[in-house]
């Protein structure tokens, strides 16, 4: 068999296989399988989104508590303001 004959045979075999594949992929059983796979993917998505929401809520709680801790700490570390000391003016300043 020549290389042209082998190429033509492979081409027509591929067309036949592709046509059969398309027919199999568009069958009722295949559609049912796709539907079940899609339903499973939607359930997985819902589960992941619930987990993400819980993590997000926990992160917001942690952030709020951390801010409050820092505010409390700042209030406790503020230096106590003392009244300015009264100074006695020197006699030289009084004479001028």
BATIPA-939372 format. One record per atom (N, C-alpha, C, CB): residue in one letter; atom name; x, y, z. Coordinates in steps of 0.2 Angstrom, whole numbers, plus 5000, padded with zeros to 4 digits. Glycine has a CB too. Layout:
N
site code:A&site:CA&x:X&y:Y&z:Z
...
***
This chain:
96
site code:X&site:N&x:5004&y:4994&z:5000
site code:X&site:CA&x:5000&y:5000&z:5000
site code:X&site:C&x:5004&y:5006&z:5000
site code:X&site:CB&x:4995&y:5000&z:5006
site code:X&site:N&x:5003&y:5011&z:4996
site code:X&site:CA&x:5007&y:5017&z:4995
site code:X&site:C&x:5005&y:5022&z:5001
site code:X&site:CB&x:5005&y:5020&z:4989
site code:X&site:N&x:5009&y:5027&z:5002
site code:X&site:CA&x:5008&y:5032&z:5007
site code:X&site:C&x:5002&y:5036&z:5006
site code:X&site:CB&x:5014&y:5036&z:5008
site code:X&site:N&x:5000&y:5037&z:5000
site code:X&site:CA&x:4994&y:5040&z:4998
site code:X&site:C&x:4988&y:5036&z:5001
site code:X&site:CB&x:4993&y:5042&z:4991
site code:X&site:N&x:4988&y:5029&z:4999
site code:X&site:CA&x:4983&y:5025&z:5001
site code:X&site:C&x:4982&y:5024&z:5009
site code:X&site:CB&x:4984&y:5018&z:4998
site code:X&site:N&x:4988&y:5024&z:5012
site code:X&site:CA&x:4988&y:5024&z:5020
site code:X&site:C&x:4985&y:5031&z:5022
site code:X&site:CB&x:4995&y:5023&z:5023
site code:X&site:N&x:4986&y:5036&z:5019
site code:X&site:CA&x:4984&y:5043&z:5022
site code:X&site:C&x:4976&y:5043&z:5021
site code:X&site:CB&x:4987&y:5048&z:5018
site code:X&site:N&x:4974&y:5041&z:5015
site code:X&site:CA&x:4967&y:5041&z:5013
site code:X&site:C&x:4963&y:5036&z:5018
site code:X&site:CB&x:4965&y:5039&z:5006
site code:X&site:N&x:4966&y:5030&z:5020
site code:X&site:CA&x:4963&y:5026&z:5024
site code:X&site:C&x:4962&y:5029&z:5031
site code:X&site:CB&x:4967&y:5019&z:5024
site code:X&site:N&x:4968&y:5032&z:5033
site code:X&site:CA&x:4968&y:5035&z:5040
site code:X&site:C&x:4962&y:5041&z:5040
site code:X&site:CB&x:4975&y:5038&z:5042
site code:X&site:N&x:4962&y:5045&z:5035
site code:X&site:CA&x:4957&y:5050&z:5035
site code:X&site:C&x:4950&y:5048&z:5035
site code:X&site:CB&x:4958&y:5054&z:5028
site code:X&site:N&x:4948&y:5043&z:5031
site code:X&site:CA&x:4942&y:5040&z:5031
site code:X&site:C&x:4940&y:5037&z:5038
site code:X&site:CB&x:4940&y:5036&z:5025
site code:X&site:N&x:4945&y:5033&z:5040
site code:X&site:CA&x:4944&y:5030&z:5047
site code:X&site:C&x:4943&y:5035&z:5052
site code:X&site:CB&x:4950&y:5026&z:5049
site code:X&site:N&x:4946&y:5041&z:5052
site code:X&site:CA&x:4945&y:5046&z:5057
site code:X&site:C&x:4938&y:5050&z:5056
site code:X&site:CB&x:4951&y:5052&z:5056
site code:X&site:N&x:4936&y:5050&z:5050
site code:X&site:CA&x:4929&y:5053&z:5049
site code:X&site:C&x:4924&y:5049&z:5051
site code:X&site:CB&x:4928&y:5054&z:5041
site code:X&site:N&x:4925&y:5042&z:5050
site code:X&site:CA&x:4920&y:5037&z:5053
site code:X&site:C&x:4920&y:5037&z:5060
site code:X&site:CB&x:4922&y:5030&z:5050
site code:X&site:N&x:4926&y:5037&z:5063
site code:X&site:CA&x:4927&y:5037&z:5071
site code:X&site:C&x:4924&y:5043&z:5073
site code:X&site:CB&x:4934&y:5036&z:5073
site code:X&site:N&x:4925&y:5049&z:5070
site code:X&site:CA&x:4922&y:5055&z:5073
site code:X&site:C&x:4915&y:5056&z:5072
site code:X&site:CB&x:4925&y:5061&z:5069
site code:X&site:N&x:4912&y:5053&z:5067
site code:X&site:CA&x:4905&y:5053&z:5066
site code:X&site:C&x:4902&y:5049&z:5071
site code:X&site:CB&x:4903&y:5051&z:5059
site code:X&site:N&x:4905&y:5043&z:5072
site code:X&site:CA&x:4902&y:5038&z:5077
site code:X&site:C&x:4902&y:5042&z:5084
site code:X&site:CB&x:4906&y:5031&z:5077
site code:X&site:N&x:4908&y:5045&z:5085
site code:X&site:CA&x:4909&y:5048&z:5092
site code:X&site:C&x:4904&y:5054&z:5093
site code:X&site:CB&x:4916&y:5051&z:5092
site code:X&site:N&x:4902&y:5058&z:5088
site code:X&site:CA&x:4897&y:5063&z:5088
site code:X&site:C&x:4890&y:5060&z:5090
site code:X&site:CB&x:4897&y:5067&z:5082
site code:X&site:N&x:4889&y:5054&z:5086
site code:X&site:CA&x:4883&y:5051&z:5087
site code:X&site:C&x:4882&y:5048&z:5094
site code:X&site:CB&x:4882&y:5045&z:5082
site code:X&site:N&x:4888&y:5046&z:5097
site code:X&site:CA&x:4887&y:5043&z:5104
site code:X&site:C&x:4887&y:5049&z:5109
site code:X&site:CB&x:4894&y:5039&z:5105
site code:X&site:N&x:4890&y:5054&z:5108
site code:X&site:CA&x:4890&y:5060&z:5112
site code:X&site:C&x:4883&y:5063&z:5112
site code:X&site:CB&x:4895&y:5065&z:5111
site code:X&site:N&x:4879&y:5063&z:5107
site code:X&site:CA&x:4873&y:5066&z:5107
site code:X&site:C&x:4867&y:5061&z:5108
site code:X&site:CB&x:4872&y:5069&z:5100
site code:X&site:N&x:4869&y:5055&z:5111
site code:X&site:CA&x:4863&y:5051&z:5112
site code:X&site:C&x:4860&y:5052&z:5119
site code:X&site:CB&x:4866&y:5043&z:5113
site code:X&site:N&x:4854&y:5049&z:5120
site code:X&site:CA&x:4850&y:5051&z:5126
site code:X&site:C&x:4854&y:5049&z:5132
site code:X&site:CB&x:4843&y:5047&z:5125
site code:X&site:N&x:4858&y:5043&z:5132
site code:X&site:CA&x:4861&y:5041&z:5138
site code:X&site:C&x:4867&y:5046&z:5139
site code:X&site:CB&x:4864&y:5034&z:5136
site code:X&site:N&x:4870&y:5048&z:5134
site code:X&site:CA&x:4876&y:5053&z:5135
site code:X&site:C&x:4873&y:5060&z:5138
site code:X&site:CB&x:4879&y:5055&z:5128
site code:X&site:N&x:4867&y:5062&z:5136
site code:X&site:CA&x:4864&y:5068&z:5138
site code:X&site:C&x:4862&y:5067&z:5146
site code:X&site:CB&x:4858&y:5070&z:5134
site code:X&site:N&x:4860&y:5061&z:5147
site code:X&site:CA&x:4858&y:5059&z:5154
site code:X&site:C&x:4864&y:5060&z:5159
site code:X&site:CB&x:4855&y:5052&z:5155
site code:X&site:N&x:4870&y:5057&z:5156
site code:X&site:CA&x:4876&y:5057&z:5160
site code:X&site:C&x:4879&y:5064&z:5161
site code:X&site:CB&x:4882&y:5053&z:5156
site code:X&site:N&x:4878&y:5068&z:5155
site code:X&site:CA&x:4880&y:5075&z:5156
site code:X&site:C&x:4876&y:5079&z:5161
site code:X&site:CB&x:4879&y:5079&z:5149
site code:X&site:N&x:4869&y:5078&z:5161
site code:X&site:CA&x:4865&y:5081&z:5166
site code:X&site:C&x:4867&y:5079&z:5173
site code:X&site:CB&x:4858&y:5079&z:5165
site code:X&site:N&x:4869&y:5073&z:5175
site code:X&site:CA&x:4871&y:5070&z:5181
site code:X&site:C&x:4877&y:5074&z:5183
site code:X&site:CB&x:4871&y:5063&z:5182
site code:X&site:N&x:4882&y:5074&z:5179
site code:X&site:CA&x:4888&y:5077&z:5180
site code:X&site:C&x:4887&y:5085&z:5182
site code:X&site:CB&x:4893&y:5076&z:5174
site code:X&site:N&x:4883&y:5088&z:5178
site code:X&site:CA&x:4882&y:5095&z:5179
site code:X&site:C&x:4878&y:5096&z:5186
site code:X&site:CB&x:4877&y:5098&z:5173
site code:X&site:N&x:4874&y:5092&z:5188
site code:X&site:CA&x:4871&y:5092&z:5194
site code:X&site:C&x:4876&y:5091&z:5200
site code:X&site:CB&x:4865&y:5087&z:5195
site code:X&site:N&x:4880&y:5086&z:5199
site code:X&site:CA&x:4885&y:5085&z:5204
site code:X&site:C&x:4890&y:5092&z:5205
site code:X&site:CB&x:4890&y:5079&z:5202
site code:X&site:N&x:4892&y:5095&z:5199
site code:X&site:CA&x:4896&y:5101&z:5199
site code:X&site:C&x:4892&y:5106&z:5203
site code:X&site:CB&x:4898&y:5103&z:5192
site code:X&site:N&x:4886&y:5107&z:5202
site code:X&site:CA&x:4882&y:5112&z:5205
site code:X&site:C&x:4882&y:5111&z:5213
site code:X&site:CB&x:4875&y:5113&z:5202
site code:X&site:N&x:4881&y:5105&z:5215
site code:X&site:CA&x:4881&y:5103&z:5222
site code:X&site:C&x:4888&y:5105&z:5225
site code:X&site:CB&x:4879&y:5096&z:5223
site code:X&site:N&x:4893&y:5103&z:5221
site code:X&site:CA&x:4900&y:5105&z:5224
site code:X&site:C&x:4901&y:5112&z:5224
site code:X&site:CB&x:4905&y:5102&z:5219
site code:X&site:N&x:4898&y:5116&z:5219
site code:X&site:CA&x:4899&y:5123&z:5219
site code:X&site:C&x:4895&y:5126&z:5226
site code:X&site:CB&x:4896&y:5126&z:5213
site code:X&site:N&x:4889&y:5123&z:5227
site code:X&site:CA&x:4885&y:5126&z:5233
site code:X&site:C&x:4889&y:5124&z:5239
site code:X&site:CB&x:4879&y:5122&z:5233
site code:X&site:N&x:4892&y:5119&z:5240
site code:X&site:CA&x:4896&y:5117&z:5246
site code:X&site:C&x:4902&y:5121&z:5247
site code:X&site:CB&x:4898&y:5109&z:5245
site code:X&site:N&x:4906&y:5123&z:5241
site code:X&site:CA&x:4911&y:5127&z:5241
site code:X&site:C&x:4909&y:5134&z:5243
site code:X&site:CB&x:4915&y:5127&z:5235
site code:X&site:N&x:4904&y:5137&z:5241
site code:X&site:CA&x:4902&y:5143&z:5242
site code:X&site:C&x:4900&y:5144&z:5249
site code:X&site:CB&x:4896&y:5145&z:5237
site code:X&site:N&x:4897&y:5139&z:5252
site code:X&site:CA&x:4895&y:5139&z:5259
site code:X&site:C&x:4901&y:5139&z:5264
site code:X&site:CB&x:4891&y:5133&z:5261
site code:X&site:N&x:4906&y:5135&z:5262
site code:X&site:CA&x:4912&y:5136&z:5266
site code:X&site:C&x:4916&y:5142&z:5265
site code:X&site:CB&x:4917&y:5130&z:5263
site code:X&site:N&x:4916&y:5145&z:5259
site code:X&site:CA&x:4919&y:5152&z:5258
site code:X&site:C&x:4915&y:5157&z:5262
site code:X&site:CB&x:4919&y:5154&z:5250
site code:X&site:N&x:4909&y:5157&z:5262
site code:X&site:CA&x:4905&y:5161&z:5266
site code:X&site:C&x:4907&y:5161&z:5274
site code:X&site:CB&x:4897&y:5160&z:5265
site code:X&site:N&x:4907&y:5155&z:5276
site code:X&site:CA&x:4909&y:5154&z:5283
site code:X&site:C&x:4916&y:5157&z:5285
site code:X&site:CB&x:4909&y:5146&z:5285
site code:X&site:N&x:4921&y:5155&z:5280
site code:X&site:CA&x:4928&y:5158&z:5281
site code:X&site:C&x:4928&y:5165&z:5281
site code:X&site:CB&x:4932&y:5155&z:5276
site code:X&site:N&x:4924&y:5168&z:5277
site code:X&site:CA&x:4924&y:5176&z:5276
site code:X&site:C&x:4921&y:5179&z:5282
site code:X&site:CB&x:4919&y:5178&z:5270
site code:X&site:N&x:4915&y:5176&z:5285
site code:X&site:CA&x:4912&y:5178&z:5291
site code:X&site:C&x:4917&y:5178&z:5297
site code:X&site:CB&x:4906&y:5174&z:5293
site code:X&site:N&x:4921&y:5172&z:5297
site code:X&site:CA&x:4926&y:5172&z:5303
site code:X&site:C&x:4932&y:5177&z:5302
site code:X&site:CB&x:4929&y:5165&z:5303
site code:X&site:N&x:4934&y:5178&z:5296
site code:X&site:CA&x:4939&y:5183&z:5295
site code:X&site:C&x:4937&y:5190&z:5297
site code:X&site:CB&x:4941&y:5183&z:5287
site code:X&site:N&x:4930&y:5192&z:5295
site code:X&site:CA&x:4928&y:5198&z:5297
site code:X&site:C&x:4927&y:5199&z:5305
site code:X&site:CB&x:4920&y:5199&z:5294
site code:X&site:N&x:4925&y:5193&z:5308
site code:X&site:CA&x:4925&y:5193&z:5316
site code:X&site:C&x:4932&y:5194&z:5319
site code:X&site:CB&x:4922&y:5187&z:5318
site code:X&site:N&x:4937&y:5191&z:5316
site code:X&site:CA&x:4944&y:5191&z:5318
site code:X&site:C&x:4946&y:5198&z:5317
site code:X&site:CB&x:4949&y:5186&z:5314
site code:X&site:N&x:4945&y:5201&z:5311
site code:X&site:CA&x:4947&y:5208&z:5310
site code:X&site:C&x:4944&y:5213&z:5315
site code:X&site:CB&x:4945&y:5210&z:5303
site code:X&site:N&x:4938&y:5213&z:5316
site code:X&site:CA&x:4934&y:5217&z:5321
site code:X&site:C&x:4937&y:5216&z:5328
site code:X&site:CB&x:4927&y:5216&z:5321
site code:X&site:N&x:4938&y:5210&z:5330
site code:X&site:CA&x:4941&y:5209&z:5337
site code:X&site:C&x:4948&y:5212&z:5337
site code:X&site:CB&x:4941&y:5202&z:5339
site code:X&site:N&x:4952&y:5211&z:5332
site code:X&site:CA&x:4959&y:5214&z:5332
site code:X&site:C&x:4959&y:5221&z:5332
site code:X&site:CB&x:4963&y:5211&z:5325
site code:X&site:N&x:4955&y:5225&z:5328
site code:X&site:CA&x:4954&y:5232&z:5329
site code:X&site:C&x:4952&y:5234&z:5336
site code:X&site:CB&x:4949&y:5235&z:5324
site code:X&site:N&x:4948&y:5231&z:5339
site code:X&site:CA&x:4946&y:5233&z:5346
site code:X&site:C&x:4952&y:5232&z:5351
site code:X&site:CB&x:4940&y:5228&z:5348
site code:X&site:N&x:4955&y:5226&z:5350
site code:X&site:CA&x:4961&y:5225&z:5354
site code:X&site:C&x:4966&y:5231&z:5354
site code:X&site:CB&x:4965&y:5218&z:5353
site code:X&site:N&x:4967&y:5233&z:5347
site code:X&site:CA&x:4972&y:5239&z:5346
site code:X&site:C&x:4969&y:5245&z:5349
site code:X&site:CB&x:4973&y:5239&z:5339
site code:X&site:N&x:4963&y:5246&z:5349
site code:X&site:CA&x:4960&y:5252&z:5352
site code:X&site:C&x:4961&y:5252&z:5359
site code:X&site:CB&x:4953&y:5253&z:5350
site code:X&site:N&x:4959&y:5247&z:5362
site code:X&site:CA&x:4960&y:5246&z:5369
site code:X&site:C&x:4967&y:5247&z:5372
site code:X&site:CB&x:4957&y:5239&z:5372
site code:X&site:N&x:4972&y:5244&z:5368
site code:X&site:CA&x:4979&y:5245&z:5370
site code:X&site:C&x:4981&y:5252&z:5369
site code:X&site:CB&x:4983&y:5240&z:5365
site code:X&site:N&x:4979&y:5256&z:5364
site code:X&site:CA&x:4981&y:5263&z:5363
site code:X&site:C&x:4978&y:5267&z:5369
site code:X&site:CB&x:4978&y:5265&z:5356
site code:X&site:N&x:4972&y:5265&z:5371
site code:X&site:CA&x:4969&y:5269&z:5377
site code:X&site:C&x:4973&y:5268&z:5383
site code:X&site:CB&x:4962&y:5267&z:5378
site code:X&site:N&x:4975&y:5262&z:5384
site code:X&site:CA&x:4979&y:5260&z:5390
site code:X&site:C&x:4986&y:5263&z:5390
site code:X&site:CB&x:4979&y:5253&z:5391
site code:X&site:N&x:4989&y:5264&z:5384
site code:X&site:CA&x:4996&y:5266&z:5384
site code:X&site:C&x:4997&y:5274&z:5383
site code:X&site:CB&x:4999&y:5263&z:5378
site code:X&site:N&x:4991&y:5277&z:5383
site code:X&site:CA&x:4991&y:5285&z:5382
site code:X&site:C&x:4995&y:5287&z:5389
site code:X&site:CB&x:4984&y:5288&z:5381
site code:X&site:N&x:5000&y:5292&z:5388
site code:X&site:CA&x:5003&y:5295&z:5394
site code:X&site:C&x:4998&y:5299&z:5397
site code:X&site:CB&x:5009&y:5299&z:5392
site code:X&site:N&x:4998&y:5300&z:5404
site code:X&site:CA&x:4994&y:5304&z:5408
site code:X&site:C&x:4996&y:5311&z:5407
site code:X&site:CB&x:4994&y:5302&z:5415
site code:X&site:N&x:4992&y:5315&z:5405
site code:X&site:CA&x:4994&y:5322&z:5404
site code:X&site:C&x:4994&y:5326&z:5411
site code:X&site:CB&x:4989&y:5326&z:5399
site code:X&site:N&x:5000&y:5329&z:5413
site code:X&site:CA&x:5001&y:5332&z:5419
site code:X&site:C&x:5000&y:5340&z:5418
site code:X&site:CB&x:5008&y:5331&z:5422
site code:X&site:N&x:4998&y:5343&z:5423
site code:X&site:CA&x:4997&y:5350&z:5422
site code:X&site:C&x:5004&y:5353&z:5421
site code:X&site:CB&x:4994&y:5354&z:5428
site code:X&site:N&x:5005&y:5358&z:5417
site code:X&site:CA&x:5012&y:5361&z:5417
site code:X&site:C&x:5014&y:5364&z:5423
site code:X&site:CB&x:5012&y:5367&z:5411
site code:X&site:N&x:5021&y:5363&z:5425
site code:X&site:CA&x:5023&y:5366&z:5431
site code:X&site:C&x:5023&y:5373&z:5431
site code:X&site:CB&x:5031&y:5363&z:5432
site code:X&site:N&x:5022&y:5376&z:5437
site code:X&site:CA&x:5022&y:5383&z:5437
site code:X&site:C&x:5029&y:5385&z:5439
site code:X&site:CB&x:5017&y:5386&z:5443
site code:X&site:N&x:5032&y:5390&z:5435
site code:X&site:CA&x:5039&y:5392&z:5436
site code:X&site:C&x:5039&y:5399&z:5439
site code:X&site:CB&x:5043&y:5392&z:5429
site code:X&site:N&x:5044&y:5400&z:5443
site code:X&site:CA&x:5044&y:5406&z:5447
site code:X&site:C&x:5049&y:5411&z:5442
site code:X&site:CB&x:5047&y:5406&z:5454
site code:X&site:N&x:5046&y:5417&z:5441
site code:X&site:CA&x:5050&y:5421&z:5437
site code:X&site:C&x:5056&y:5424&z:5440
site code:X&site:CB&x:5046&y:5427&z:5434
site code:X&site:N&x:5061&y:5424&z:5437
site code:X&site:CA&x:5067&y:5427&z:5440
site code:X&site:C&x:5067&y:5434&z:5441
site code:X&site:CB&x:5074&y:5425&z:5436
site code:X&site:N&x:5071&y:5436&z:5446
site code:X&site:CA&x:5070&y:5444&z:5447
site code:X&site:C&x:5073&y:5448&z:5442
site code:X&site:CB&x:5074&y:5445&z:5454
site code:X&site:N&x:5077&y:5445&z:5438
site code:X&site:CA&x:5080&y:5449&z:5432
site code:X&site:C&x:5074&y:5450&z:5427
site code:X&site:CB&x:5085&y:5445&z:5428
site code:X&site:N&x:5069&y:5445&z:5426
site code:X&site:CA&x:5064&y:5446&z:5421
site code:X&site:C&x:5059&y:5452&z:5424
site code:X&site:CB&x:5060&y:5440&z:5420
site code:X&site:N&x:5058&y:5452&z:5431
site code:X&site:CA&x:5054&y:5457&z:5434
site code:X&site:C&x:5056&y:5464&z:5433
site code:X&site:CB&x:5053&y:5455&z:5441
site code:X&site:N&x:5063&y:5464&z:5433
site code:X&site:CA&x:5066&y:5471&z:5433
site code:X&site:C&x:5065&y:5474&z:5426
site code:X&site:CB&x:5073&y:5471&z:5435
site code:X&site:N&x:5065&y:5470&z:5421
site code:X&site:CA&x:5065&y:5473&z:5414
site code:X&site:C&x:5059&y:5476&z:5412
site code:X&site:CB&x:5067&y:5468&z:5409
***
